[in-house]
Amino acid sequence: MKRTFAYLSAALTFCVLMLTLSLPQTVQTVKAAEDFEKCNACLERIGQHFRQCQEVFGEFEAKCYEDVNRETIICYRNFCEQ
C-alpha cells in the first residue's frame, strides 16, 4: 500500500509540475500574436500616410519618403521587434 501511494504521489507531482511549466508558453504566444497584429496595423497606417502624402505633394517628394522612413523606424521599435 505504501509503494502504491508513493508512485501515485510521484505521478501527481510530475503532472502538476508539467502543467505549471507549460502555462507561460501560451501567454507568450498570445502576446506575440497581439504584437504581430499591432505591427501589421502600424505598417498599414504608414502605407496610408505615404499614399496621402504622395497625393498632396506629388509622387517623388522627398518629404514623403523621409516621413515613411521615420515612421517605419518608430513602428519597428515599438511593435515589430518585441
Backbone hydrogen bonds in HBPLUS format (Angstrom, degrees):
<---DONOR---> <-ACCEPTOR-->    atom                        ^
c    i                          cat <-CA-CA->   ^        H-A-AA   ^      H-
h    n   atom  resd res      DA  || num        DHA   H-A  angle D-A-AA Bond
n    s   type  num  typ     dist DA aas  dist angle  dist       angle   num
A0005-PHE N   A0001-MET O   3.08 MM   4  6.30 159.1  2.13 147.1 152.6     1
A0006-ALA N   A0002-LYS O   2.97 MM   4  6.18 150.5  2.06 144.1 152.4     2
A0007-TYR N   A0003-ARG O   3.02 MM   4  6.28 161.9  2.05 151.1 154.9     3
A0008-LEU N   A0004-THR O   2.95 MM   4  6.12 159.7  2.00 147.9 154.1     4
A0009-SER N   A0005-PHE O   2.89 MM   4  6.01 156.1  1.95 145.4 151.9     5
A0010-ALA N   A0006-ALA O   2.96 MM   4  6.14 157.7  2.01 146.6 152.8     6
A0011-ALA N   A0007-TYR O   2.92 MM   4  6.11 160.3  1.96 149.1 154.3     7
A0012-LEU N   A0008-LEU O   2.96 MM   4  6.08 159.4  2.00 146.1 151.9     8
A0013-THR N   A0009-SER O   2.92 MM   4  6.04 160.1  1.96 147.5 153.0     9
A0014-PHE N   A0010-ALA O   2.96 MM   4  6.12 158.4  2.01 146.1 152.1    10
A0015-CYS N   A0011-ALA O   2.98 MM   4  6.20 158.4  2.03 147.4 153.0    11
A0016-VAL N   A0012-LEU O   3.00 MM   4  6.23 163.4  2.03 151.9 156.0    12
A0017-LEU N   A0013-THR O   2.95 MM   4  6.09 158.7  2.00 148.5 154.8    13
A0018-MET N   A0014-PHE O   2.93 MM   4  6.14 160.2  1.97 150.5 155.5    14
A0019-LEU N   A0015-CYS O   2.97 MM   4  6.13 156.8  2.03 147.5 154.0    15
A0020-THR N   A0016-VAL O   2.95 MM   4  6.10 157.1  2.01 147.2 153.4    16
A0021-LEU N   A0017-LEU O   2.99 MM   4  6.20 157.9  2.04 149.2 154.9    17
A0022-SER N   A0018-MET O   3.09 MM   4  6.15 136.3  2.29 139.5 149.9    18
A0026-THR N   A0023-LEU O   3.21 MM   3  5.81 133.1  2.45 116.6 126.1    19
A0028-GLN N   A0024-PRO O   3.07 MM   4  6.31 159.6  2.11 151.9 156.8    20
A0029-THR N   A0025-GLN O   3.03 MM   4  6.18 153.3  2.10 144.6 151.8    21
A0030-VAL N   A0026-THR O   3.13 MM   4  6.31 158.5  2.18 144.6 149.3    22
A0031-LYS N   A0027-VAL O   3.08 MM   4  6.29 161.1  2.11 147.5 152.8    23
A0032-ALA N   A0028-GLN O   2.88 MM   4  6.06 157.3  1.94 148.5 154.8    24
A0033-ALA N   A0029-THR O   2.98 MM   4  6.20 153.3  2.06 145.4 152.4    25
A0034-GLU N   A0030-VAL O   3.00 MM   4  6.27 154.7  2.07 148.8 155.5    26
A0035-ASP N   A0031-LYS O   2.96 MM   4  6.21 157.3  2.01 149.7 155.8    27
A0036-PHE N   A0032-ALA O   2.91 MM   4  6.10 151.4  2.00 144.6 152.6    28
A0037-GLU N   A0033-ALA O   3.03 MM   4  6.28 153.1  2.10 144.5 151.1    29
A0038-LYS N   A0034-GLU O   2.97 MM   4  6.24 153.1  2.04 145.5 153.2    30
A0039-CYS N   A0035-ASP O   2.84 MM   4  6.05 151.2  1.93 146.0 154.1    31
A0040-ASN N   A0036-PHE O   2.98 MM   4  6.24 162.3  2.01 148.8 152.7    32
A0041-ALA N   A0037-GLU O   2.96 MM   4  6.15 158.9  2.00 146.3 152.3    33
A0042-CYS N   A0038-LYS O   2.91 MM   4  6.05 155.6  1.97 145.8 152.5    34
A0043-LEU N   A0039-CYS O   2.94 MM   4  6.20 163.0  1.97 153.9 158.2    35
A0044-GLU N   A0040-ASN O   2.92 MM   4  6.10 148.0  2.02 143.9 153.2    36
A0045-ARG N   A0041-ALA O   2.99 MM   4  6.26 154.9  2.05 146.4 152.5    37
A0046-ILE N   A0042-CYS O   3.04 MM   4  6.35 152.9  2.11 147.3 154.8    38
A0047-GLY N   A0043-LEU O   3.07 MM   4  6.35 155.6  2.13 143.5 149.3    39
A0048-GLN N   A0044-GLU O   3.02 MM   4  6.37 153.6  2.09 148.3 155.3    40
A0049-HIS N   A0045-ARG O   2.90 MM   4  6.17 161.5  1.93 153.1 157.9    41
A0050-PHE N   A0046-ILE O   2.89 MM   4  6.10 155.4  1.96 149.7 156.8    42
A0051-ARG N   A0047-GLY O   3.01 MM   4  6.25 159.9  2.05 147.9 152.6    43
A0052-GLN N   A0048-GLN O   2.96 MM   4  6.18 161.0  2.00 150.7 156.1    44
A0053-CYS N   A0049-HIS O   2.88 MM   4  6.03 155.8  1.94 147.0 153.9    45
A0054-GLN N   A0050-PHE O   2.93 MM   4  6.18 157.4  1.98 148.7 154.6    46
A0055-GLU N   A0051-ARG O   2.99 MM   4  6.24 147.7  2.10 143.2 152.0    47
A0056-VAL N   A0052-GLN O   3.07 MM   4  6.33 148.4  2.18 144.7 152.7    48
A0057-PHE N   A0053-CYS O   2.82 MM   4  5.92 177.5  1.82 163.4 163.6    49
A0058-GLY N   A0054-GLN O   2.86 MM   4  4.70 139.7  2.03 121.4 130.0    50
A0066-GLU N   A0062-ALA O   2.93 MM   4  6.20 157.0  1.98 157.1 164.2    51
A0067-ASP N   A0063-LYS O   2.95 MM   4  6.13 160.2  1.99 149.0 154.1    52
A0068-VAL N   A0064-CYS O   2.98 MM   4  6.22 158.8  2.03 146.8 152.7    53
A0069-ASN N   A0065-TYR O   2.97 MM   4  6.15 161.5  2.00 146.3 151.1    54
A0070-ARG N   A0066-GLU O   2.98 MM   4  6.20 164.4  2.00 151.0 155.1    55
A0071-GLU N   A0067-ASP O   2.89 MM   4  6.06 170.6  1.90 155.8 158.5    56
A0072-THR N   A0068-VAL O   2.84 MM   4  5.90 152.2  1.92 147.7 155.7    57
A0073-ILE N   A0069-ASN O   3.09 MM   4  6.28 157.5  2.14 148.0 152.8    58
A0074-ILE N   A0070-ARG O   3.15 MM   4  6.45 161.4  2.19 148.9 153.7    59
A0075-CYS N   A0071-GLU O   2.87 MM   4  6.03 157.5  1.93 146.5 153.2    60
A0076-TYR N   A0072-THR O   2.92 MM   4  6.11 168.4  1.93 153.9 156.0    61
A0077-ARG N   A0073-ILE O   2.96 MM   4  6.06 158.5  2.00 147.3 153.9    62
A0078-ASN N   A0074-ILE O   2.97 MM   4  6.08 155.8  2.03 149.1 154.8    63
A0079-PHE N   A0075-CYS O   2.89 MM   4  5.81 161.0  1.93 153.9 159.0    64
A0080-CYS N   A0075-CYS O   3.44 MM   5  6.69 159.8  2.48 133.5 139.2    65
A0081-GLU N   A0076-TYR O   3.01 MM   5  5.66 144.8  2.14 156.8 152.7    66
